[in-house]
Amino acid sequence: SGPQGDRVVAFARKLDQEWVLVLAARFYSQLTEPETLPLGERVWGGNFLMLPEDAPGNWRETLTGSLHQSIETGDGQGLPLAEVFRYLPVALLTVGNEKRERGL
């Protein structure tokens, strides 16, 4: 949700208690200068990936090792896209709260 909500594609998969979220920025040429990735607060501030009601609150981004926690947005639980897209305009999130550094 948010002003850039239509510029993200995402899907979730669940098997028993295991979850995977995949996110990717799209159509972002109007959000940034040429050859600049759409990253961080400047591009994604105020935008959230809204989670299903039964989704967990703690997530680990497997490409960077960064941790993310959902917050209450008024419309339900959401992940702040400015944090999820801090390093890369794509994310592969799994359930977890253990940080594993990947060099970023």
Secondary structure, DSSP 8 states (H G I E B T S, - for coil): --TTGGGEEEEEEEETTEEEEEEEE-S-TTTS-TT----HHHHHTT-EEE--TT--SEEEETTT--EEE-EE-SSSEEEEHHHHTSS-SEEEEEE---------
